[in-house]
């Protein structure tokens, strides 16, 4: 808890621009993400409403605090960016999430078959691990998956395994980033599309797209599609073995609960995809070629807690504009479409389509006056 307190202090001082701490201490603000696994330990070991603690924190407490706290549109200076980019502590924080996530999975499979658990308790624990699978298992994997070092890519795939979504490594980097804000991208939600329909289209479309991308790679390299060289086959085998191992050592009930938690994890990821690109489109030129991806083709959020909780994923406009930029130096752009609220609140809102359309269509109408080609 002391480290988290230091992280909150470091963030606060940085937010109000009080330079009382060395530049290197700015990274400590991301220690606040450890609130999630600390609450997760409670959720996965206690009973009653505490089993829902992660869900309550992520989708009730955080949205409320983000509504009350001011947003920060501050960017680092070029000199500060150079320092932060070279500071390895930002990488070490990501690496540390891997054992944290696997620790939560181990705690879950060890305790979920407890006969003293009620249906309410089981649901809370499954949902709590599902949130962890999204926040850690996929979100951190997403950041590491954009790195070039084999070690970091290995960590990315290891985290994706805990959500049974390893194909995301292929589809996101080679598919989504190339086709974002077009109807060719299954992970870009369309104007007027309901979240629940988007889930089906994005999950199935993304999975099939990953197979197509891998098929094309193997064809270029002159390798057989059905072979050990096919990463998609590798991923299916690894995921099957992982679930089978849980079933063998902890029972089929435990394995089934884990699979449900993993599904919740990747559905939360797809919900994030839904809110990040809703209704945004890239224009085509006279030759039918899409314009390049710009910072107006993703919804941005500068809400404080969401930025820390998700390692700056909410500064999504810059992420798609310059995908190679590490999370700690992502920038705010004044002309990027801004979400009306932070990520957790927008995710909850998207679960209620009429309310979502009411809020977002008004926001889109506002931005369409400025960026007509970027919006539906």
Order of alpha helices (4+ residues) and beta strands (2+ residues): alpha-alpha-alpha-alpha-alpha-alpha-alpha-alpha-alpha-alpha-alpha-alpha-alpha-alpha-alpha-alpha-alpha
